[in-house]
């Protein structure tokens, strides 16, 4: 069992930053992964897509609006997966052969089971994932945890464990900082 807490940092920029914190934890037990995000602060400043349907569907380009993301890579291997989760319930998973190379939808997933909950000044998103669909049980993985936040003025901010480039880039393997 491996459990780690995290706190995301906004990409350093001159633009307005919302008055929020993004914290959470990630937990792996065997090949089950649970990731819990919590956004705390003035949520009224943010554009948070609301669930319109009880049937979440796969959508492209969720990162253009408020979106919770995480990346999983096999340790010592260039391939990785990008997971996108919208508070509206929509989702997608992409597989890459290497850094931004060979992007394709990961068809091993027909659904990503996650929940969102609003409580005044906090939003919680929890996802439970069977890693066995794409990663062998004994395989060590590296994770990057990220979030895209849109505010009411249509400003987009990028949050991650670290930002090592001159532009926001969640695909950089040096940002896959959590070993699971």
N, C-alpha and C positions, 0 to 999 in steps of 0.2 A: 504494500500500500504506500503510495506517495501522495502527499498533500502539500500544496504550497499556496501561500497568499500572495497577492500582488496589488500594486497601485500603479495606475497608468499615468503617464506624463503627456501633456500636450506638446505637439511639435512647436519648437520655439519660432515665433513669428511676431510681426508687428500688429497683427489683426486682433480684434476684440476676442477675449476668451470668456466663455460662460463661467459663471460662478458655481462650478461643480467639482466633484471628486469622482473618480471611477476606481473602485476597488473590487476585490473578489478573491476567489480561491479556485484552484484547479486540483482535481483529485483523480488519481488512477488506481484502480484495484483490478488486478489481472488485466483483462482487455476492456474494461468498462471505464469510460472517462466521464467525469462530471465537472462542468465548468459553471461557476456562479459569478455573474457580474452584478455590481450594484452602483448605480449612479445616484449620488447624493448631492442635493443643493437646490438651486432655484430652477426647477424643471419648467416653470412657466416661460423661461427664456428660450426653451428648446422646441424644435419641431420633432415630435415623437409620433411616428405613424401608429394609428390605433387599429386594432384588429377589427376587420370588417366581415370576416367569415370564420366559421368554425372549421373550415377545411383549408389549412395552409397549403400553399403551392410553391413550386420551384420557380424562381424569378431571376432574371439577369440584372446586373448593374445595381444591386441593392446598395452598394457603397456610395452611390450618388446622393444618398440621404442618410439620416441617422441609421446606423447599422453596427451590430456587434460582430466582430470577426475574430477568428483565431486560425493559426497556421500550424500544421503538424508536419514534421519531417522525420524521416528515418535517419538516425544518427549515423554519420559517415557515408550517407548516400545523398545525391543531389535532388532526388525527387521529393515532392511535398504536396500537401493538400491545403486548400483555402476554404474555410467554412464561413458563410455569410448568413446572419440571422437578423431579420427585421423585427422590431417590436410589433409590427402588424401581423406577424405569423409567417410571412414568406421567408424562404430560405434558398440556399444553393450551396453546392460543393463543387470545387474545381480541383483537378489533378494537374500537376506540372511535372515535366521531366527534369527540369533544372530551373535556374533563376529566370523566371518569366518566359520559359520555353515550353512549347508543347501543351499549352493550356487547352483543357477539354473538361466538359462536365463529367464528374465522377458518378457513374451510373450504378455503383454498388449501393447507393442510398436512394430509397424511394420516399423517405420522410426523415426529417430531423426532429426528434421529440424535444421540444423546449416550451417553457412557460414564461410569461411575463406577468409581473404584478406591480401595480402602482400603489404607493402608500404615502400620500401627501408630498413630502419633499424627497422621495426616493423611488427609483425604478429598479426592480430586480429582474434579471433574466437568468434562467437556469436551463442548461442543456445536458442531456444524458445521451451518451454516444457509445455504440458498440464498435470499438476499434477493430474487432475481428473481421469486419467487412472489408478492410483495406490493409491492415497491418497485423502480422503474426504476433501472437501473444507474448512471446519472449523477446520481441524486438524493442530495443531502446528507442525512444523518440525524443525529439526536441520540439518545444512549443513556443510560439509567439502569440501574445494576446493583444488585441487591438480594438479600437472603436472609432467610428466616424460619427461626429456629432454635427448636426445642422441646427443653427439658431433661427430665431424668428426673422432675422434680417438676411436670411439666406447665406450666412457665412458658414463655411465648413471648417471644422477643426479636426485634427488627426491625433489620436491618443494611442500610445504604445508603451511597452515596458522600457524601451530605449529608442532613440532616434540617432542613427549613426551616419546618415547621409546629409547632403545639403538640401535635399527635398524630402518630403514625407514618402517613405517607401517601405511598406510592410513586408515586402517579399525578400528583403535582405536576410540572408541566413545568419548573419551576426546578431540579428535581433531575436532569433529563436533561442531565448535565454533560459528556458525552463526545461530541465531534464526530467523525463518521466519513464 
